[in-house]
Structures are given as structure tokens and as C-alpha cells.
Amino acid sequence: MSGQVRIRARFKHLKTPWFDYLFVSKEEMVQILNDTGWRVEEFLDSGGAGYIGVLSKS
């Protein structure tokens, strides 16, 4: 999917499993959540291009 990256965190000999991280616009997030049982409770702006989406189960 466009905006998707696969990453993991590493520190010395420790590492997390690989996980997917999705960068989408606010509008795309709302669209992706349609018919999933989840909804955006609120968007928290980070002061830059990023944001945090607070989700809740419908």
C-alpha cells in the first residue's frame, strides 16, 4: 500500500519483530476505517505534517 513501510527497532543485541507502519492523510485514514467497526475519535496535530489518530471501536 502506498505510504506503508516495514520497520523494526534495534538496540545493541535487542530487536523487535518487523511491523508495518502506515503513513496516510487524515482523509485516507477515515476512508480506510469505513466498514471496519473502528472510527476516528479525534486527530491530534503534531505541529508538522504528522498527526496522531485516536481510534475507538464503534
CHARMM-style PDB file with segment names, atoms N, HN, CA, C and O in Angstrom:
ATOM      1  N   MET     1       0.849  -1.176   0.000  1.00  0.00      PROA
ATOM      2  CA  MET     1       0.000   0.000   0.000  1.00  0.00      PROA
ATOM      3  C   MET     1       0.895   1.240   0.000  1.00  0.00      PROA
ATOM      4  O   MET     1       1.928   1.269   0.668  1.00  0.00      PROA
ATOM      5  N   SER     2       0.499   2.232  -0.733  1.00  0.00      PROA
ATOM      6  HN  SER     2      -0.341   2.208  -1.276  1.00  0.00      PROA
ATOM      7  CA  SER     2       1.250   3.480  -0.754  1.00  0.00      PROA
ATOM      8  C   SER     2       1.290   4.072   0.646  1.00  0.00      PROA
ATOM      9  O   SER     2       0.262   4.127   1.321  1.00  0.00      PROA
ATOM     10  N   GLY     3       2.459   4.515   1.091  1.00  0.00      PROA
ATOM     11  HN  GLY     3       3.294   4.470   0.542  1.00  0.00      PROA
ATOM     12  CA  GLY     3       2.604   5.082   2.429  1.00  0.00      PROA
ATOM     13  C   GLY     3       2.955   4.064   3.492  1.00  0.00      PROA
ATOM     14  O   GLY     3       3.089   4.418   4.664  1.00  0.00      PROA
ATOM     15  N   GLN     4       3.109   2.793   3.104  1.00  0.00      PROA
ATOM     16  HN  GLN     4       3.001   2.506   2.152  1.00  0.00      PROA
ATOM     17  CA  GLN     4       3.408   1.733   4.068  1.00  0.00      PROA
ATOM     18  C   GLN     4       4.907   1.457   4.098  1.00  0.00      PROA
ATOM     19  O   GLN     4       5.553   1.336   3.057  1.00  0.00      PROA
ATOM     20  N   VAL     5       5.443   1.360   5.310  1.00  0.00      PROA
ATOM     21  HN  VAL     5       4.918   1.459   6.155  1.00  0.00      PROA
ATOM     22  CA  VAL     5       6.839   0.972   5.486  1.00  0.00      PROA
ATOM     23  C   VAL     5       6.894  -0.181   6.489  1.00  0.00      PROA
ATOM     24  O   VAL     5       6.028  -0.305   7.354  1.00  0.00      PROA
ATOM     25  N   ARG     6       7.905  -1.008   6.363  1.00  0.00      PROA
ATOM     26  HN  ARG     6       8.609  -0.907   5.659  1.00  0.00      PROA
ATOM     27  CA  ARG     6       8.114  -2.126   7.292  1.00  0.00      PROA
ATOM     28  C   ARG     6       9.387  -1.820   8.061  1.00  0.00      PROA
ATOM     29  O   ARG     6      10.450  -1.631   7.471  1.00  0.00      PROA
ATOM     30  N   ILE     7       9.272  -1.771   9.397  1.00  0.00      PROA
ATOM     31  HN  ILE     7       8.408  -1.924   9.877  1.00  0.00      PROA
ATOM     32  CA  ILE     7      10.416  -1.383  10.219  1.00  0.00      PROA
ATOM     33  C   ILE     7      10.519  -2.280  11.454  1.00  0.00      PROA
ATOM     34  O   ILE     7       9.608  -3.046  11.769  1.00  0.00      PROA
ATOM     35  N   ARG     8      11.643  -2.160  12.134  1.00  0.00      PROA
ATOM     36  HN  ARG     8      12.383  -1.537  11.878  1.00  0.00      PROA
ATOM     37  CA  ARG     8      11.793  -2.746  13.463  1.00  0.00      PROA
ATOM     38  C   ARG     8      12.807  -1.913  14.223  1.00  0.00      PROA
ATOM     39  O   ARG     8      13.681  -1.282  13.629  1.00  0.00      PROA
ATOM     40  N   ALA     9      12.688  -1.916  15.510  1.00  0.00      PROA
ATOM     41  HN  ALA     9      11.978  -2.429  15.993  1.00  0.00      PROA
ATOM     42  CA  ALA     9      13.600  -1.159  16.359  1.00  0.00      PROA
ATOM     43  C   ALA     9      14.710  -2.086  16.839  1.00  0.00      PROA
ATOM     44  O   ALA     9      14.478  -3.256  17.144  1.00  0.00      PROA
ATOM     45  N   ARG    10      15.926  -1.535  16.899  1.00  0.00      PROA
ATOM     46  HN  ARG    10      16.115  -0.585  16.651  1.00  0.00      PROA
ATOM     47  CA  ARG    10      17.070  -2.307  17.387  1.00  0.00      PROA
ATOM     48  C   ARG    10      17.859  -1.469  18.387  1.00  0.00      PROA
ATOM     49  O   ARG    10      18.018  -0.259  18.226  1.00  0.00      PROA
ATOM     50  N   PHE    11      18.342  -2.140  19.415  1.00  0.00      PROA
ATOM     51  HN  PHE    11      18.212  -3.123  19.546  1.00  0.00      PROA
ATOM     52  CA  PHE    11      19.234  -1.511  20.392  1.00  0.00      PROA
ATOM     53  C   PHE    11      20.230  -2.573  20.831  1.00  0.00      PROA
ATOM     54  O   PHE    11      19.861  -3.569  21.454  1.00  0.00      PROA
ATOM     55  N   LYS    12      21.490  -2.349  20.500  1.00  0.00      PROA
ATOM     56  HN  LYS    12      21.790  -1.541  19.994  1.00  0.00      PROA
ATOM     57  CA  LYS    12      22.567  -3.305  20.785  1.00  0.00      PROA
ATOM     58  C   LYS    12      22.164  -4.681  20.258  1.00  0.00      PROA
ATOM     59  O   LYS    12      21.996  -4.839  19.049  1.00  0.00      PROA
ATOM     60  N   HSD    13      22.005  -5.673  21.122  1.00  0.00      PROA
ATOM     61  HN  HSD    13      22.141  -5.544  22.104  1.00  0.00      PROA
ATOM     62  CA  HSD    13      21.658  -7.015  20.648  1.00  0.00      PROA
ATOM     63  C   HSD    13      20.143  -7.281  20.674  1.00  0.00      PROA
ATOM     64  O   HSD    13      19.708  -8.374  20.310  1.00  0.00      PROA
ATOM     65  N   LEU    14      19.348  -6.311  21.094  1.00  0.00      PROA
ATOM     66  HN  LEU    14      19.701  -5.424  21.390  1.00  0.00      PROA
ATOM     67  CA  LEU    14      17.896  -6.473  21.170  1.00  0.00      PROA
ATOM     68  C   LEU    14      17.236  -5.949  19.902  1.00  0.00      PROA
ATOM     69  O   LEU    14      17.695  -4.967  19.319  1.00  0.00      PROA
ATOM     70  N   LYS    15      16.167  -6.597  19.478  1.00  0.00      PROA
ATOM     71  HN  LYS    15      15.793  -7.395  19.952  1.00  0.00      PROA
ATOM     72  CA  LYS    15      15.417  -6.113  18.315  1.00  0.00      PROA
ATOM     73  C   LYS    15      13.968  -6.572  18.406  1.00  0.00      PROA
ATOM     74  O   LYS    15      13.663  -7.640  18.936  1.00  0.00      PROA
ATOM     75  N   THR    16      13.085  -5.732  17.873  1.00  0.00      PROA
ATOM     76  HN  THR    16      13.332  -4.864  17.443  1.00  0.00      PROA
ATOM     77  CA  THR    16      11.662  -6.069  17.840  1.00  0.00      PROA
ATOM     78  C   THR    16      11.385  -6.908  16.605  1.00  0.00      PROA
ATOM     79  O   THR    16      12.212  -6.959  15.694  1.00  0.00      PROA
ATOM     80  N   PRO    17      10.237  -7.563  16.559  1.00  0.00      PROA
ATOM     81  CA  PRO    17       9.823  -8.189  15.300  1.00  0.00      PROA
ATOM     82  C   PRO    17       9.541  -7.080  14.267  1.00  0.00      PROA
ATOM     83  O   PRO    17       9.286  -5.934  14.638  1.00  0.00      PROA
ATOM     84  N   TRP    18       9.589  -7.421  12.995  1.00  0.00      PROA
ATOM     85  HN  TRP    18       9.797  -8.351  12.694  1.00  0.00      PROA
ATOM     86  CA  TRP    18       9.232  -6.471  11.946  1.00  0.00      PROA
ATOM     87  C   TRP    18       7.746  -6.128  12.077  1.00  0.00      PROA
ATOM     88  O   TRP    18       6.934  -6.999  12.392  1.00  0.00      PROA
ATOM     89  N   PHE    19       7.390  -4.871  11.837  1.00  0.00      PROA
ATOM     90  HN  PHE    19       8.049  -4.164  11.581  1.00  0.00      PROA
ATOM     91  CA  PHE    19       5.978  -4.473  11.833  1.00  0.00      PROA
ATOM     92  C   PHE    19       5.764  -3.423  10.758  1.00  0.00      PROA
ATOM     93  O   PHE    19       6.689  -2.715  10.358  1.00  0.00      PROA
ATOM     94  N   ASP    20       4.519  -3.338  10.300  1.00  0.00      PROA
ATOM     95  HN  ASP    20       3.768  -3.913  10.625  1.00  0.00      PROA
ATOM     96  CA  ASP    20       4.158  -2.379   9.255  1.00  0.00      PROA
ATOM     97  C   ASP    20       3.687  -1.086   9.882  1.00  0.00      PROA
ATOM     98  O   ASP    20       2.974  -1.088  10.885  1.00  0.00      PROA
ATOM     99  N   TYR    21       4.092   0.011   9.284  1.00  0.00      PROA
ATOM    100  HN  TYR    21       4.672   0.012   8.469  1.00  0.00      PROA
ATOM    101  CA  TYR    21       3.720   1.356   9.732  1.00  0.00      PROA
ATOM    102  C   TYR    21       3.131   2.058   8.526  1.00  0.00      PROA
ATOM    103  O   TYR    21       3.746   2.085   7.460  1.00  0.00      PROA
ATOM    104  N   LEU    22       1.940   2.628   8.682  1.00  0.00      PROA
ATOM    105  HN  LEU    22       1.440   2.606   9.548  1.00  0.00      PROA
ATOM    106  CA  LEU    22       1.226   3.214   7.550  1.00  0.00      PROA
ATOM    107  C   LEU    22       1.124   4.725   7.705  1.00  0.00      PROA
ATOM    108  O   LEU    22       0.566   5.221   8.684  1.00  0.00      PROA
ATOM    109  N   PHE    23       1.665   5.454   6.732  1.00  0.00      PROA
ATOM    110  HN  PHE    23       2.118   5.051   5.937  1.00  0.00      PROA
ATOM    111  CA  PHE    23       1.584   6.916   6.693  1.00  0.00      PROA
ATOM    112  C   PHE    23       0.482   7.296   5.704  1.00  0.00      PROA
ATOM    113  O   PHE    23       0.637   7.106   4.498  1.00  0.00      PROA
ATOM    114  N   VAL    24      -0.626   7.829   6.210  1.00  0.00      PROA
ATOM    115  HN  VAL    24      -0.753   7.983   7.190  1.00  0.00      PROA
ATOM    116  CA  VAL    24      -1.739   8.240   5.349  1.00  0.00      PROA
ATOM    117  C   VAL    24      -2.244   9.606   5.800  1.00  0.00      PROA
ATOM    118  O   VAL    24      -1.993  10.035   6.926  1.00  0.00      PROA
ATOM    119  N   SER    25      -2.954  10.273   4.910  1.00  0.00      PROA
ATOM    120  HN  SER    25      -3.158   9.924   3.996  1.00  0.00      PROA
ATOM    121  CA  SER    25      -3.583  11.544   5.280  1.00  0.00      PROA
ATOM    122  C   SER    25      -4.771  11.265   6.198  1.00  0.00      PROA
ATOM    123  O   SER    25      -5.226  10.127   6.312  1.00  0.00      PROA
ATOM    124  N   LYS    26      -5.258  12.297   6.839  1.00  0.00      PROA
ATOM    125  HN  LYS    26      -4.889  13.221   6.746  1.00  0.00      PROA
ATOM    126  CA  LYS    26      -6.423  12.144   7.717  1.00  0.00      PROA
ATOM    127  C   LYS    26      -7.624  11.623   6.932  1.00  0.00      PROA
ATOM    128  O   LYS    26      -8.366  10.767   7.413  1.00  0.00      PROA
ATOM    129  N   GLU    27      -7.805  12.144   5.729  1.00  0.00      PROA
ATOM    130  HN  GLU    27      -7.202  12.839   5.339  1.00  0.00      PROA
ATOM    131  CA  GLU    27      -8.924  11.719   4.890  1.00  0.00      PROA
ATOM    132  C   GLU    27      -8.793  10.243   4.513  1.00  0.00      PROA
ATOM    133  O   GLU    27      -9.779   9.506   4.516  1.00  0.00      PROA
ATOM    134  N   GLU    28      -7.576   9.817   4.190  1.00  0.00      PROA
ATOM    135  HN  GLU    28      -6.774  10.416   4.187  1.00  0.00      PROA
ATOM    136  CA  GLU    28      -7.351   8.415   3.844  1.00  0.00      PROA
ATOM    137  C   GLU    28      -7.615   7.506   5.038  1.00  0.00      PROA
ATOM    138  O   GLU    28      -8.159   6.414   4.876  1.00  0.00      PROA
ATOM    139  N   MET    29      -7.235   7.949   6.241  1.00  0.00      PROA
ATOM    140  HN  MET    29      -6.793   8.836   6.373  1.00  0.00      PROA
ATOM    141  CA  MET    29      -7.483   7.134   7.426  1.00  0.00      PROA
ATOM    142  C   MET    29      -8.971   6.929   7.643  1.00  0.00      PROA
ATOM    143  O   MET    29      -9.411   5.813   7.916  1.00  0.00      PROA
ATOM    144  N   VAL    30      -9.745   7.991   7.526  1.00  0.00      PROA
ATOM    145  HN  VAL    30      -9.388   8.898   7.304  1.00  0.00      PROA
ATOM    146  CA  VAL    30     -11.194   7.880   7.692  1.00  0.00      PROA
ATOM    147  C   VAL    30     -11.761   6.906   6.656  1.00  0.00      PROA
ATOM    148  O   VAL    30     -12.612   6.078   6.982  1.00  0.00      PROA
ATOM    149  N   GLN    31     -11.299   7.003   5.432  1.00  0.00      PROA
ATOM    150  HN  GLN    31     -10.608   7.676   5.167  1.00  0.00      PROA
ATOM    151  CA  GLN    31     -11.776   6.124   4.353  1.00  0.00      PROA
ATOM    152  C   GLN    31     -11.378   4.669   4.618  1.00  0.00      PROA
ATOM    153  O   GLN    31     -12.191   3.764   4.428  1.00  0.00      PROA
ATOM    154  N   ILE    32     -10.152   4.440   5.049  1.00  0.00      PROA
ATOM    155  HN  ILE    32      -9.492   5.175   5.203  1.00  0.00      PROA
ATOM    156  CA  ILE    32      -9.685   3.080   5.331  1.00  0.00      PROA
ATOM    157  C   ILE    32     -10.514   2.437   6.437  1.00  0.00      PROA
ATOM    158  O   ILE    32     -10.760   1.231   6.400  1.00  0.00      PROA
ATOM    159  N   LEU    33     -10.945   3.221   7.417  1.00  0.00      PROA
ATOM    160  HN  LEU    33     -10.745   4.200   7.448  1.00  0.00      PROA
ATOM    161  CA  LEU    33     -11.686   2.688   8.557  1.00  0.00      PROA
ATOM    162  C   LEU    33     -13.147   2.396   8.253  1.00  0.00      PROA
ATOM    163  O   LEU    33     -13.808   1.712   9.035  1.00  0.00      PROA
ATOM    164  N   ASN    34     -13.670   2.897   7.136  1.00  0.00      PROA
ATOM    165  HN  ASN    34     -13.133   3.452   6.501  1.00  0.00      PROA
ATOM    166  CA  ASN    34     -15.075   2.634   6.786  1.00  0.00      PROA
ATOM    167  C   ASN    34     -15.361   1.142   6.800  1.00  0.00      PROA
ATOM    168  O   ASN    34     -14.596   0.352   6.246  1.00  0.00      PROA
ATOM    169  N   ASP    35     -16.454   0.758   7.430  1.00  0.00      PROA
ATOM    170  HN  ASP    35     -17.075   1.400   7.880  1.00  0.00      PROA
ATOM    171  CA  ASP    35     -16.926  -0.630   7.491  1.00  0.00      PROA
ATOM    172  C   ASP    35     -15.972  -1.573   8.212  1.00  0.00      PROA
ATOM    173  O   ASP    35     -15.983  -2.773   7.939  1.00  0.00      PROA
ATOM    174  N   THR    36     -15.144  -1.062   9.127  1.00  0.00      PROA
ATOM    175  HN  THR    36     -15.135  -0.087   9.349  1.00  0.00      PROA
ATOM    176  CA  THR    36     -14.243  -1.925   9.894  1.00  0.00      PROA
ATOM    177  C   THR    36     -14.681  -2.063  11.352  1.00  0.00      PROA
ATOM    178  O   THR    36     -14.172  -2.920  12.076  1.00  0.00      PROA
ATOM    179  N   GLY    37     -15.624  -1.221  11.783  1.00  0.00      PROA
ATOM    180  HN  GLY    37     -16.037  -0.526  11.196  1.00  0.00      PROA
ATOM    181  CA  GLY    37     -16.004  -1.217  13.189  1.00  0.00      PROA
ATOM    182  C   GLY    37     -15.171  -0.251  14.018  1.00  0.00      PROA
ATOM    183  O   GLY    37     -15.355  -0.156  15.232  1.00  0.00      PROA
ATOM    184  N   TRP    38     -14.252   0.471  13.368  1.00  0.00      PROA
ATOM    185  HN  TRP    38     -14.103   0.394  12.383  1.00  0.00      PROA
ATOM    186  CA  TRP    38     -13.425   1.471  14.039  1.00  0.00      PROA
ATOM    187  C   TRP    38     -13.753   2.848  13.484  1.00  0.00      PROA
ATOM    188  O   TRP    38     -14.194   2.985  12.343  1.00  0.00      PROA
ATOM    189  N   ARG    39     -13.529   3.873  14.313  1.00  0.00      PROA
ATOM    190  HN  ARG    39     -13.170   3.762  15.240  1.00  0.00      PROA
ATOM    191  CA  ARG    39     -13.737   5.237  13.849  1.00  0.00      PROA
ATOM    192  C   ARG    39     -12.702   6.147  14.493  1.00  0.00      PROA
ATOM    193  O   ARG    39     -12.123   5.815  15.528  1.00  0.00      PROA
ATOM    194  N   VAL    40     -12.479   7.291  13.873  1.00  0.00      PROA
ATOM    195  HN  VAL    40     -12.949   7.561  13.033  1.00  0.00      PROA
ATOM    196  CA  VAL    40     -11.546   8.273  14.426  1.00  0.00      PROA
ATOM    197  C   VAL    40     -12.276   9.054  15.509  1.00  0.00      PROA
ATOM    198  O   VAL    40     -13.278   9.719  15.247  1.00  0.00      PROA
ATOM    199  N   GLU    41     -11.766   8.965  16.709  1.00  0.00      PROA
ATOM    200  HN  GLU    41     -10.952   8.425  16.922  1.00  0.00      PROA
ATOM    201  CA  GLU    41     -12.306   9.721  17.833  1.00  0.00      PROA
ATOM    202  C   GLU    41     -11.844  11.177  17.738  1.00  0.00      PROA
ATOM    203  O   GLU    41     -12.630  12.107  17.918  1.00  0.00      PROA
ATOM    204  N   GLU    42     -10.552  11.351  17.453  1.00  0.00      PROA
ATOM    205  HN  GLU    42      -9.914  10.595  17.307  1.00  0.00      PROA
ATOM    206  CA  GLU    42     -10.011  12.698  17.263  1.00  0.00      PROA
ATOM    207  C   GLU    42      -8.642  12.603  16.610  1.00  0.00      PROA
ATOM    208  O   GLU    42      -7.976  11.570  16.676  1.00  0.00      PROA
ATOM    209  N   PHE    43      -8.235  13.693  15.980  1.00  0.00      PROA
ATOM    210  HN  PHE    43      -8.776  14.532  15.926  1.00  0.00      PROA
ATOM    211  CA  PHE    43      -6.895  13.827  15.420  1.00  0.00      PROA
ATOM    212  C   PHE    43      -6.116  14.805  16.292  1.00  0.00      PROA
ATOM    213  O   PHE    43      -6.621  15.877  16.626  1.00  0.00      PROA
ATOM    214  N   LEU    44      -4.901  14.446  16.658  1.00  0.00      PROA
ATOM    215  HN  LEU    44      -4.491  13.575  16.387  1.00  0.00      PROA
ATOM    216  CA  LEU    44      -4.028  15.323  17.424  1.00  0.00      PROA
ATOM    217  C   LEU    44      -2.904  15.762  16.497  1.00  0.00      PROA
ATOM    218  O   LEU    44      -2.123  14.932  16.032  1.00  0.00      PROA
ATOM    219  N   ASP    45      -2.817  17.051  16.227  1.00  0.00      PROA
ATOM    220  HN  ASP    45      -3.452  17.725  16.605  1.00  0.00      PROA
ATOM    221  CA  ASP    45      -1.781  17.566  15.342  1.00  0.00      PROA
ATOM    222  C   ASP    45      -0.454  17.628  16.068  1.00  0.00      PROA
ATOM    223  O   ASP    45      -0.394  17.955  17.254  1.00  0.00      PROA
ATOM    224  N   SER    46       0.613  17.311  15.345  1.00  0.00      PROA
ATOM    225  HN  SER    46       0.564  17.046  14.382  1.00  0.00      PROA
ATOM    226  CA  SER    46       1.948  17.282  15.943  1.00  0.00      PROA
ATOM    227  C   SER    46       2.714  18.579  15.713  1.00  0.00      PROA
ATOM    228  O   SER    46       3.842  18.720  16.186  1.00  0.00      PROA
ATOM    229  N   GLY    47       2.124  19.518  15.000  1.00  0.00      PROA
ATOM    230  HN  GLY    47       1.208  19.403  14.616  1.00  0.00      PROA
ATOM    231  CA  GLY    47       2.800  20.768  14.708  1.00  0.00      PROA
ATOM    232  C   GLY    47       3.519  20.744  13.378  1.00  0.00      PROA
ATOM    233  O   GLY    47       3.949  21.789  12.891  1.00  0.00      PROA
ATOM    234  N   GLY    48       3.657  19.585  12.785  1.00  0.00      PROA
ATOM    235  HN  GLY    48       3.308  18.735  13.181  1.00  0.00      PROA
ATOM    236  CA  GLY    48       4.280  19.443  11.470  1.00  0.00      PROA
ATOM    237  C   GLY    48       3.303  18.767  10.531  1.00  0.00      PROA
ATOM    238  O   GLY    48       2.093  18.976  10.617  1.00  0.00      PROA
ATOM    239  N   ALA    49       3.834  17.963   9.643  1.00  0.00      PROA
ATOM    240  HN  ALA    49       4.817  17.794   9.574  1.00  0.00      PROA
ATOM    241  CA  ALA    49       2.981  17.249   8.688  1.00  0.00      PROA
ATOM    242  C   ALA    49       2.310  16.040   9.322  1.00  0.00      PROA
ATOM    243  O   ALA    49       1.313  15.541   8.800  1.00  0.00      PROA
ATOM    244  N   GLY    50       2.846  15.562  10.443  1.00  0.00      PROA
ATOM    245  HN  GLY    50       3.656  15.966  10.867  1.00  0.00      PROA
ATOM    246  CA  GLY    50       2.316  14.366  11.081  1.00  0.00      PROA
ATOM    247  C   GLY    50       1.148  14.650  12.010  1.00  0.00      PROA
ATOM    248  O   GLY    50       0.843  15.800  12.324  1.00  0.00      PROA
ATOM    249  N   TYR    51       0.511  13.590  12.436  1.00  0.00      PROA
ATOM    250  HN  TYR    51       0.759  12.655  12.181  1.00  0.00      PROA
ATOM    251  CA  TYR    51      -0.606  13.681  13.379  1.00  0.00      PROA
ATOM    252  C   TYR    51      -0.743  12.339  14.078  1.00  0.00      PROA
ATOM    253  O   TYR    51      -0.132  11.350  13.675  1.00  0.00      PROA
ATOM    254  N   ILE    52      -1.545  12.315  15.121  1.00  0.00      PROA
ATOM    255  HN  ILE    52      -2.042  13.119  15.449  1.00  0.00      PROA
ATOM    256  CA  ILE    52      -1.901  11.082  15.807  1.00  0.00      PROA
ATOM    257  C   ILE    52      -3.391  10.916  15.664  1.00  0.00      PROA
ATOM    258  O   ILE    52      -4.150  11.851  15.917  1.00  0.00      PROA
ATOM    259  N   GLY    53      -3.818   9.748  15.265  1.00  0.00      PROA
ATOM    260  HN  GLY    53      -3.202   8.988  15.059  1.00  0.00      PROA
ATOM    261  CA  GLY    53      -5.249   9.443  15.177  1.00  0.00      PROA
ATOM    262  C   GLY    53      -5.662   8.616  16.377  1.00  0.00      PROA
ATOM    263  O   GLY    53      -5.140   7.523  16.594  1.00  0.00      PROA
ATOM    264  N   VAL    54      -6.594   9.131  17.151  1.00  0.00      PROA
ATOM    265  HN  VAL    54      -7.019  10.019  16.974  1.00  0.00      PROA
ATOM    266  CA  VAL    54      -7.128   8.395  18.297  1.00  0.00      PROA
ATOM    267  C   VAL    54      -8.357   7.638  17.785  1.00  0.00      PROA
ATOM    268  O   VAL    54      -9.335   8.244  17.347  1.00  0.00      PROA
ATOM    269  N   LEU    55      -8.290   6.310  17.847  1.00  0.00      PROA
ATOM    270  HN  LEU    55      -7.496   5.818  18.203  1.00  0.00      PROA
ATOM    271  CA  LEU    55      -9.359   5.477  17.305  1.00  0.00      PROA
ATOM    272  C   LEU    55     -10.186   4.863  18.427  1.00  0.00      PROA
ATOM    273  O   LEU    55      -9.694   4.659  19.537  1.00  0.00      PROA
ATOM    274  N   SER    56     -11.443   4.573  18.124  1.00  0.00      PROA
ATOM    275  HN  SER    56     -11.842   4.739  17.222  1.00  0.00      PROA
ATOM    276  CA  SER    56     -12.290   3.850  19.072  1.00  0.00      PROA
ATOM    277  C   SER    56     -13.126   2.841  18.303  1.00  0.00      PROA
ATOM    278  O   SER    56     -13.412   3.019  17.119  1.00  0.00      PROA
ATOM    279  N   LYS    57     -13.508   1.789  18.992  1.00  0.00      PROA
ATOM    280  HN  LYS    57     -13.276   1.645  19.954  1.00  0.00      PROA
ATOM    281  CA  LYS    57     -14.328   0.752  18.404  1.00  0.00      PROA
ATOM    282  C   LYS    57     -15.765   1.252  18.386  1.00  0.00      PROA
ATOM    283  O   LYS    57     -16.291   1.682  19.412  1.00  0.00      PROA
ATOM    284  N   SER    58     -16.393   1.195  17.232  1.00  0.00      PROA
ATOM    285  HN  SER    58     -15.966   0.846  16.398  1.00  0.00      PROA
ATOM    286  CA  SER    58     -17.770   1.697  17.097  1.00  0.00      PROA
ATOM    287  C   SER    58     -18.763   0.781  17.771  1.00  0.00      PROA
ATOM    288  OT1 SER    58     -19.964   1.052  17.754  1.00  0.00      PROA
TER     289      SER     58
END
